[in-house]
Amino acid sequence: MAGAEEDTKMPLLDHLVELRQRLLYSAVAFVLAFIGCFYFAQTMFDFLAAPMANFFHDQTGRRFIYTDLTEPFFTYMKVAAFGALCISFPIVANQLWLFVAPGLYKNERRAFLPFLIATPVMFLLGAAFLYYVLLPFAIRFFVGFETLRTETTLPMQLEARVGEYVGFVMTLIFAFGLCFELPVLLTLLAKVGLVTSEGLRKKRRYAIVLVFIAAAVVTPPDVFSQISLALPILILYEVSIWLARMVEKKREQSEREEEEAESDQAPVPDSHASE
């Protein structure tokens, strides 16, 4: 299957065989990454716990707890799976591209390849924004609800469960990583003509409502996390409008150049022949 431009066709059975092969490669990559990540699960857990440890660096007696005998083991399993997904994603995306690319024309492959590269970049940008910027503020906000014995009958002090903390951080990382894909998705839709910059502007008010609903679904049930996710998404939505307009300008310029080329190649009528 050399490419759609050569008008070659692959039988359905061959498609299924190739799809199975791509899925097998992806599964093997994930399993190998999982094994390696499980070996370094403690190091990865320390990385995820670093924002909490940095916040309490000047306090003694702070700790993570677990109330189930198997909780640390399954926490390390979650951390290993989380790391394996991040490590194997480029391989999985490459296998998906190798399966889809032969069915595209050369110009389509050139058009879609930047989006394939931008996808992991934007995911990492969203995860980094959460980890280095918002997570320390979130920890400070929630720990602020601690009380002393003089303030209440009994003090409230944080002793975070290890599994719940890891689940909280990984959920936010995936949520921010996926939501930072919004410009990539909307720009791709604008490139294929499914959305326009003007349409995105007119639907801005509906987008704001949907963003806050999505933030309430994918984040933990607290207002701080929801607003922390919703505001960056709204900014990315505005960026998507600008990118969609850039795509439209480029398309309009290409169309004008094609029209000019066609007009230059059009035959000039012979005045002598008409006489």
Buried (B, 14 or more C-beta within 10 A) or exposed (E): EEBBEEEEEEEEEEBEEBEEEBBEBBEEBBEBBBEEBBEBBEEBBEBBBEBBEEBBEEEEEBEBEBEEEEBBEBBBBBBBBBBBBBBBBBBBBBBBBEBBBBBBEEEBBEBBEEBBEBBBEBBBBBBBBBBEEBBBEBBEBBBEEEEEEEEEEEEEEBEBBBBBBBBBBBBBBBBBBBBBBBBBBBBBBBBEEEBBBEEBEEEEEEBBEEBBEBBBEBBBEEEBBBEBBBBBBBEBBBBBBEBBBEBBEEEEEEEEEEEEEEEEEEEEEEEEEEE
